Amino acid sequence: MRLVCLPHAGGSAPFYFPMSRALSPAVDVVSVQYPGRQDRRADPAIEDIGEYADAITAEIRPWLDRPVAFFGHSMGAVLAFEVTRRLERDGVVPLAVFASGRRAPSRHRDENVHRRDDDGIVEEMRLLSGTDSQILGDEEILRMVLPAIRSDYTAIENYRAAPGLTVTAPITVLTGDNDPRTSLDEASAWAEHTTGAFDMHVFTGGHFFLANHQEQILKIVSDTLGGPLPGKGGPLS
């Protein structure tokens, strides 16, 4: 089976490499690399969730030769939902959608990080504690990565889900109990967006709670997908 992983705003494919190492070979983990960063730095960044989801859906079609599931963190959770919607319209129903660190599509907050100056975006990154402090203190690196981060925030902060949007794929929510960007009520509202099974797991920690709960999260993923946990990787951070 194949697990397609979608990073957070400003994130990149290597974020999921530890998960890939831990679940292989029972699960083929494919981590999507968004445009505008790392090896895709020359590709124009995307500022719209619908455009993002369309591009990812087209990109993963060659990977649908086996059963597929999705794992998305933060912005990636919304993209996992939107890609699933598109696949289901074509008759492809994923085995599972793991929505991590993100409020339900129907729970909107008026956030404008994408309108801040560069220092304001860096402040948000410090608040969420998902970026190495050395990177946040390196002006040269920040100049390279901030445009893509701003584009991602533009996409997710302008996202509006139409009322009543659902998928048939089961949704498993993972959330931190002290996430400044997702309350437990907002996370549990994902139940409104599936006609299939729903499950929710709450962990201690903030937005990037995954870093401190790797083994538990890997077990949830493995159990949900119906397979044994082959091994262990490094921290998801």
BELDA-V536533 format. One record per backbone hydrogen bond with DSSP energy under -0.5 kcal/mol. NH is the residue of the N-H (numbers start at 1). CO is the residue of the C=O. If there is no record, write none. Layout:
# BELDA-V536533
NH;CO
NH;CO
This chain:
# BELDA-V536533
2;67
3;28
4;2
4;69
5;3
5;30
6;71
11;8
15;12
16;13
17;14
20;16
21;17
22;18
23;19
24;20
26;23
27;23
28;1
29;27
30;3
30;28
31;29
32;5
32;30
34;32
36;40
37;34
40;37
41;38
43;40
49;155
52;48
53;49
54;50
55;51
56;52
57;53
58;54
59;55
60;56
61;57
61;58
63;60
64;61
66;63
69;2
70;96
71;4
72;98
73;6
74;100
76;73
77;74
78;74
79;75
80;76
81;77
82;78
83;79
84;80
85;81
86;82
87;83
88;84
89;85
90;86
90;87
91;88
92;87
93;91
94;92
95;68
97;170
98;70
99;97
99;172
100;72
100;98
101;174
104;186
107;104
108;106
111;109
115;112
116;113
121;117
122;118
123;119
124;120
125;121
126;122
127;123
128;124
129;125
130;125
135;132
136;132
137;133
138;135
139;137
142;138
143;139
144;140
144;141
145;141
146;142
149;145
150;146
151;147
152;148
153;149
154;150
155;151
156;152
157;153
158;154
159;156
161;105
165;162
167;193
171;197
172;97
173;171
173;199
174;99
175;201
177;203
178;205
179;176
180;178
182;179
187;183
188;184
189;185
190;187
191;188
192;189
193;190
194;191
195;167
196;167
199;171
201;173
203;175
208;128
209;206
211;208
212;209
213;210
217;213
218;214
219;215
220;216
221;217
222;218
223;219
224;220
225;221
226;222
226;223
227;222
230;228
231;22
237;235
